[in-house]
């Protein structure tokens, strides 16, 4: 505690150039990520698939995957640039203090005096700010869904459904955000310098509560979950769960095809009561054994303790974030650099602190992706031990083709952005050399697994 307070005093220096520093962080991250995207874009212009996929992916599919990747990369660059411009306008035109002042005037003019405190003011400010940012992001969201995803055959949404989802999301944000944000602010206000302990406990409780409530109350607002019908697939999945002593409670099929042609499968729930969800698109386009193989990989994460480890890491991460926030929350020089000279709202401190944390977040993102890819390889190896090597390899290839996922990746770009290894690396780790009917009779080196660009992450 003393260390944090001393650090807070050191960082609270009058006339310290906080604005220039945070703008520098933002521009630095933008430049770094643009550099990575340019490296990846060069690979997206290749005309031939990696050697590991030559016998598995047709030239037509590879060309389409490359085109899809280039389209998303160009769009990502434009989107990132617009976001950067928006952020600079927000900073240099003092939008935050102006919006805080405007919402304060509105609050005093139209709501009773009992709503004049910081919590009510913060709620109005956050909801207004969120509506503005949501409105500004509409063109980007529309283009992504109805131009890029539509062009490559993935979008299944109608304009009505897209708008309905937006309205539902905003309504949920208000309904859930009001009590959660109010509690967050009240904890900070009432627990003094040690607020981060209580804030961390509160956040951990909310996460556990969300695990329980989300599939029951929120997910059905957007998708329909139906029990998996009796048959070979249900028997296979239940047998797998029993074999691993996985506490399976329900098996669901989700109507993912209502919005997208992409495929997936996952599980959720409390430690003693788990549910498995399979996308209808995955069932439609895969053999029964291939779907079971995918789930053997997913349950491998559970059996190997990956989900528990990641939850523990997330709690540690949240704790040190809140601890660092306690260093900045009363930093007057930081507030004043951004136009707050008389009021020092908690929410503004959190926003500015988040910007100041950008370099550290970049490092954390890199390390978490490295760990995530390690876990993915381990889950694949787990499926192999269960006897699903061939089925998993075939399923991964099908998913790659169906989703037009990236066939190859620049090592630096992948290290920073990808939480999963690319397909050639996973096939190499699985010891997959291709089926005879697809490998075109080519011989492979039996002593060396195939790797993308002859490397491993």
For each residue, the residues with C-beta under 8 A, 3 or more apart:
1: 4 5 193 194
2: 5 6
3: 6 7
4: 1 7 8 193 323 326 327
5: 1 2 8 9 193
6: 2 3 9 10
7: 3 4 10 11 327
8: 4 5 11 12 326 327 328 330 331
9: 5 6 12
10: 6 7 13
11: 7 8 16 327 328 331 333 334
12: 8 9 330 331 332 333 334
13: 10 16 333
14: 333
15: 333
16: 11 13 21 333 334 337
17: 20 21 337
18: 21 22 333 334 337 338 352 356
19: 22 23 91 337 338
20: 17 23 24
21: 16 17 18 24 25 356
22: 18 19 25 26 91 352 355 356 358
23: 19 20 26 27 88 91
24: 20 21 27 28
25: 21 22 28 29 355 356 358 359
26: 22 23 29 30 84 87 88 355 358
27: 23 24 30 31 84
28: 24 25 31 32 359
29: 25 26 32 33 358 359 362
30: 26 27 33 34 80 81 84
31: 27 28 34 35
32: 28 29 35 36 362
33: 29 30 36 37 80 416
34: 30 31 37 38 77 80
35: 31 32 38 39
36: 32 33 39 40 410 412 413 416 417
37: 33 34 40 41 73 76 77 80 413
38: 34 35 41 42
39: 35 36 42 43 410 412 413
40: 36 37 43 44 69 73 409 410 413
41: 37 38 44 45 70 73
42: 38 39 45 410
43: 39 40 46 408 409 410
44: 40 41 66 69 70 73 406
45: 41 42 66 70
46: 43 49 66 408
47: 63
48: 54 59 62
49: 46 53 54 57 59 62 407 408
50: 53 54 407 408 424 452 453
51: 54 424 450
52: 56 423 424 427 428 450 451 452
53: 49 50 56 57 62 397 407 423 424 427
54: 48 49 50 51 57 442
55: 434 435 438 439 440 442
56: 52 53 397 434 438
57: 49 53 54 61 62 65 397 400 401 407
58: 61 62
59: 48 49 62 63
60: 63 64
61: 57 58 64 65 401 404
62: 48 49 53 57 58 59 65 66 407
63: 47 59 60 66 67
64: 60 61 67 68 152 404
65: 57 61 62 68 69 400 404 405 406 407
66: 44 45 46 62 63 69 70 407
67: 63 64 70 71 152
68: 64 65 71 72 148 152 404
69: 40 44 65 66 72 73 404 406
70: 41 44 45 66 67 73 74
71: 67 68 74 75 148 151 152
72: 68 69 75 76 148
73: 37 40 41 44 69 70 76 77
74: 70 71 77 78
75: 71 72 78 79 143 144 148
76: 37 72 73 79 80
77: 34 37 73 74 80 81
78: 74 75 81 82
79: 75 76 82 83 140
80: 30 33 34 37 76 77 83 84
81: 30 77 78 84 85
82: 78 79 85 86 140
83: 79 80 86 87
84: 26 27 30 80 81 87 88
85: 81 82 88 89
86: 82 83 89 90 136
87: 26 83 84 90 91
88: 23 26 84 85 91 92
89: 85 86 92 93 95
90: 86 87 93 95 96
91: 19 22 23 87 88 94 95 338
92: 88 89
93: 89 90 98
94: 91 97 98 338 339
95: 89 90 91 98 99
96: 90 99 100 338 339 340 348 351
97: 94 100 101 338 339 340
98: 93 94 95 101 102 339
99: 95 96 102 103 125 128 129 132
100: 96 97 103 104 121 125 340 343 345 348
101: 97 98 104 105
102: 98 99 105 106
103: 99 100 106 107 121 124 125 128
104: 100 101 107 108 121
105: 101 102 108 109
106: 102 103 109 110 124
107: 103 104 110 111 115 116 120 121 124
108: 104 105 111 116
109: 105 106
110: 106 107
111: 107 108 115 116 120
112: 115
113: 116
114:
115: 107 111 112 120
116: 107 108 111 113 120 121
117: 120 121
118: 121 122 185 189 345 346
119: 122 123 181 182 185 186 189
120: 107 111 115 116 117 123 124
121: 100 103 104 107 116 117 118 124 125 345
122: 118 119 125 126 181 185 345 346 347
123: 119 120 126 127 177 178 181 182
124: 103 106 107 120 121 127 128
125: 99 100 103 121 122 128 129 345 347
126: 122 123 129 130 177 181 347
127: 123 124 130 131 173 174 177
128: 99 103 124 125 131 132
129: 99 125 126 132 133
130: 126 127 133 134 170 173
131: 127 128 134 135 170
132: 99 128 129 135 136
133: 129 130 136 137
134: 130 131 137 138 166 170
135: 131 132 138
136: 86 132 133
137: 133 134 140 141
138: 134 135 141 142 166
139: 142 143
140: 79 82 137 143 144
141: 137 138 144 145 162
142: 138 139 145 146 147 162
143: 75 139 140 146 147 148
144: 75 140 141 147 148 149
145: 141 142 148 149 150 155 157 162
146: 142 143 149 150 155 157 159 162
147: 142 143 144 150 151
148: 68 71 72 75 143 144 145 151 152
149: 144 145 146 152 154 155 260
150: 145 146 147 153 154 155
151: 71 147 148
152: 64 67 68 71 148 149 404
153: 150 261
154: 149 150 260 261 262 404
155: 145 146 149 150 259 260 261
156: 257 258 259 260 261
157: 145 146 161 162 165 258 259 260
158: 161 162
159: 146 162 163
160: 163 164
161: 157 158 164 165 258 259
162: 141 142 145 146 157 158 159 165 166
163: 159 160 166 167
164: 160 161 167 168
165: 157 161 162 168 169 222
166: 134 138 162 163 169 170
167: 163 164 170 171
168: 164 165 171 172 221 222
169: 165 166 172 173
170: 130 131 134 166 167 173 174
171: 167 168 174 175
172: 168 169 175 176 218 221
173: 127 130 169 170 176 177
174: 127 170 171 177 178
175: 171 172 178
176: 172 173 179 180
177: 123 126 127 173 174 180 181
178: 123 174 175 181 182
179: 176 182 183
180: 176 177 183 184 206
181: 119 122 123 126 177 178 184 185 347
182: 119 123 178 179 185 186
183: 179 180 186 187 202
184: 180 181 187 188 199 202
185: 118 119 122 181 182 188 189 346 347
186: 119 182 183 189 190
187: 183 184 190 191 195 198 199 202
188: 184 185 191 195 199 329 346
189: 118 119 185 186 346
190: 186 187
191: 187 188 194 195 197 198 199
192: 195
193: 1 4 5 326
194: 1 191 197 198
195: 187 188 191 192 198 199 322 326
196: 199 200 319 322 323 325 326
197: 191 194 200 201
198: 187 191 194 195 201 202
199: 184 187 188 191 195 196 202 203 322
200: 196 197 203 204 315 318 319 322
201: 197 198 204 205
202: 183 184 187 198 199 205 206
203: 199 200 206 207 318 322
204: 200 201 207 208 315 318
205: 201 202 208 209
206: 180 202 203 209 210
207: 203 204 210 211 311 314
208: 204 205 211 212 270
209: 205 206 212 213
210: 206 207 213 214
211: 207 208 214 268 269 270
212: 208 209 215 216 269 270
213: 209 210 216 217 218
214: 210 211 217 218 219 268
215: 212 218 219 225 268 269 275
216: 212 213 219 220
217: 213 214 220 221
218: 172 213 214 215 221 222
219: 214 215 216 222 223 225
220: 216 217 223 224 225
221: 168 172 217 218
222: 165 168 218 219
223: 219 220 254 255 256 258
224: 220 254 255 258
225: 215 219 220 252 253 254 277
226: 252 253 254 255
227: 250 251 252 253
228: 233 234 237 251 252 253 278
229: 234
230: 234 235
231: 234 235
232: 235 236 288
233: 228 236 237 283 288 291 292
234: 228 229 230 231 237 238 251
235: 230 231 232 238 239
236: 232 233 239 240 288 289 291 292
237: 228 233 234 240 241 248 251 276 291 292 295
238: 234 235 241 242 248 251
239: 235 236 242 243
240: 236 237 243 244 246 292 295 296 299 386
241: 237 238 244 246 248 276 299
242: 238 239 245 246 248
243: 239 240 386
244: 240 241 299 302 303
245: 242
246: 240 241 242 274 299 302 303
247: 269 271 272 273 274
248: 237 238 241 242 251 274 275 276
249: 269 273 274 275
250: 227 275 276
251: 227 228 234 237 238 248 275 276 278
252: 225 226 227 228 275 276 277 278
253: 225 226 227 228 277 278 279 280 283
254: 223 224 225 226 277 278 279 280
255: 223 224 226 258 280
256: 223 259 260 262 263 264 279 280 281
257: 156 260 261 279 280 281 284
258: 156 157 161 223 224 255
259: 155 156 157 161 256
260: 149 154 155 156 157 256 257 281
261: 153 154 155 156 257 281 402
262: 154 256 279 281 402 403
263: 256 279 281 282 285 286 399 402 403
264: 256 279 282
265: 276 277 278 279 282 291 294 295 298
266: 276 277 298
267: 274 275 276 277 298 299 302
268: 211 214 215 274 275 277
269: 211 212 215 247 249 273 274 275
270: 208 211 212 273 274
271: 247
272: 247
273: 247 249 269 270
274: 246 247 248 249 267 268 269 270 302
275: 215 248 249 250 251 252 267 268 269
276: 237 241 248 250 251 252 265 266 267 295 298
277: 225 252 253 254 265 266 267 268
278: 228 251 252 253 254 265 282 283 291 295
279: 253 254 256 257 262 263 264 265 282 283
280: 253 254 255 256 257 283 284
281: 256 257 260 261 262 263 284 285 402
282: 263 264 265 278 279 285 286 291 294 399
283: 233 253 278 279 280 286 291
284: 257 280 281
285: 263 281 282 398 402
286: 263 282 283 290 291 294 395 398
287: 290 291 391 394
288: 232 233 236 291 292
289: 236 292 293 388 391
290: 286 287 293 294 391 392 394 395 398
291: 233 236 237 265 278 282 283 286 287 288 294 295 395
292: 233 236 237 240 288 289 295 296 388 391
293: 289 290 296 297 383 388 391 392 394 395
294: 265 282 286 290 291 297 298 392 395 399
295: 237 240 265 276 278 291 292 298 299
296: 240 292 293 299 300 382 383 386 388 392
297: 293 294 300 301 379 380 382 383 388 392
298: 265 266 267 276 294 295 301 302 379
299: 240 241 244 246 267 295 296 302 303
300: 296 297 303 304 306 378 379 380 381 382 383
301: 297 298 304 306 307 375 379
302: 244 246 267 274 298 299 305 306 307
303: 244 246 299 300 382
304: 300 301 375 378 379 382
305: 302 308 309
306: 300 301 302 309 310 375 378 379
307: 301 302 310 311
308: 305 311 312
309: 305 306 312 313
310: 306 307 313 314 375
311: 207 307 308 314 315
312: 308 309 315 316
313: 309 310 316 317 368 371
314: 207 310 311 317 318
315: 200 204 311 312 318 319
316: 312 313 319 320
317: 313 314 320 321 364
318: 200 203 204 314 315 321 322
319: 196 200 315 316 322 323
320: 316 317 323 324
321: 317 318 324 325 357
322: 195 196 199 200 203 318 319 325 326
323: 4 196 319 320 326 327
324: 320 321 327 328 353 357
325: 196 321 322 328 329 349 350 353
326: 4 8 193 195 196 322 323 329
327: 4 7 8 11 323 324 331
328: 8 11 324 325 331 334 349 352 353 356
329: 188 325 326 346 349 350 353
330: 8 12 344 349
331: 8 11 12 327 328 334 335 349
332: 12 335 336 344
333: 11 12 13 14 15 16 18 336 337
334: 11 12 16 18 328 331 337 338 349 352 356
335: 331 332 338 340 341 344 348 349 352
336: 332 333 339 340 341
337: 16 17 18 19 333 334
338: 18 19 91 94 96 97 334 335 348 352
339: 94 96 97 98 336
340: 96 97 100 335 336 343 344 345 348
341: 335 336
342:
343: 100 340
344: 330 332 335 340 348 349
345: 100 118 121 122 125 340 348 349
346: 118 122 185 188 189 329 349 350
347: 122 125 126 181 185 350 351
348: 96 100 335 338 340 344 345 351 352
349: 325 328 329 330 331 334 335 344 345 346 352 353
350: 325 329 346 347 353 354
351: 96 347 348 354 355
352: 18 22 328 334 335 338 348 349 355 356
353: 324 325 328 329 349 350 356 357
354: 350 351 357 358
355: 22 25 26 351 352 358
356: 18 21 22 25 328 334 352 353
357: 321 324 353 354 360 361
358: 22 25 26 29 354 355 361 362
359: 25 28 29 362 363
360: 357 363 364
361: 357 358 364 365
362: 29 32 358 359 365 366
363: 359 360 366 367
364: 317 360 361 367 368
365: 361 362 368 369 416
366: 362 363 369 370 415 416
367: 363 364 370 371
368: 313 364 365 371 372 419
369: 365 366 372 373 415 416 417 418 419
370: 366 367 373 374 415 457
371: 313 367 368 374 375
372: 368 369 375 376 419 420
373: 369 370 376 377 418 419 420 421 457
374: 370 371 377 378
375: 301 304 306 310 371 372 378 379
376: 372 373 379 380 419 420 421 426
377: 373 374 380 381 421 426 429
378: 300 304 306 374 375 381 382
379: 297 298 300 301 304 306 375 376 382 383
380: 297 300 376 377 383 384 392 426 429 430
381: 300 377 378 384 385 429
382: 296 297 300 303 304 378 379 385 386
383: 293 296 297 300 379 380 386 388 389 392
384: 380 381 387 388 389 392 430 431
385: 381 382
386: 240 243 296 382 383
387: 384
388: 289 292 293 296 297 383 384 391 392
389: 383 384 392 393 430 431 432
390: 393 394 432
391: 287 289 290 292 293 388 394 395
392: 290 293 294 296 297 380 383 384 388 389 395 396 430
393: 389 390 396 397 427 430 432
394: 287 290 293 390 391 397 398 435
395: 286 290 291 293 294 391 392 398 399
396: 392 393 399 400 423 426 427
397: 53 56 57 393 394 400 401 423 427
398: 285 286 290 394 395 401 402
399: 263 282 294 395 396 402 403 405
400: 57 65 396 397 403 404 405 407 423
401: 57 61 397 398 404
402: 261 262 263 281 285 398 399
403: 262 263 399 400
404: 61 64 65 68 69 152 154 400 401
405: 65 399 400 423
406: 44 65 69 409 422
407: 49 50 53 57 62 65 66 400 422 423 424
408: 43 46 49 50 422 424 452 453
409: 40 43 406 413 414 418 422 452
410: 36 39 40 42 43 413 414
411: 414 415 453 455 457
412: 36 39 415 416
413: 36 37 39 40 409 410 416 417 418
414: 409 410 411 417 418 422 457
415: 366 369 370 411 412 418 457
416: 33 36 365 366 369 412 413
417: 36 369 413 414
418: 369 373 409 413 414 415 421 422 457
419: 368 369 372 373 376
420: 372 373 376
421: 373 376 377 418 425 426 429 457
422: 406 407 408 409 414 418 425 426 452
423: 52 53 396 397 400 405 407 426 427 452
424: 50 51 52 53 407 408 427 428 450 451 452 453
425: 421 422 428 429 451 452 456 457
426: 376 377 380 396 421 422 423 429 430
427: 52 53 393 396 397 423 424 430 432 450
428: 52 424 425 431 432 449 450 451 452 456
429: 377 380 381 421 425 426 449
430: 380 384 389 392 393 426 427
431: 384 389 428 449
432: 389 390 393 427 428 450
433: 439 444 450
434: 55 56 438 439 444
435: 55 394 438 439
436: 439 441
437:
438: 55 56 434 435
439: 55 433 434 435 436 442 444
440: 55
441: 436
442: 54 55 439
443:
444: 433 434 439 450
445: 448
446:
447:
448: 445
449: 428 429 431
450: 51 52 424 427 428 432 433 444
451: 52 424 425 428 454 455 456
452: 50 52 408 409 422 423 424 425 428 455
453: 50 408 411 424
454: 451
455: 411 451 452
456: 425 428 451
457: 370 373 411 414 415 418 421 425
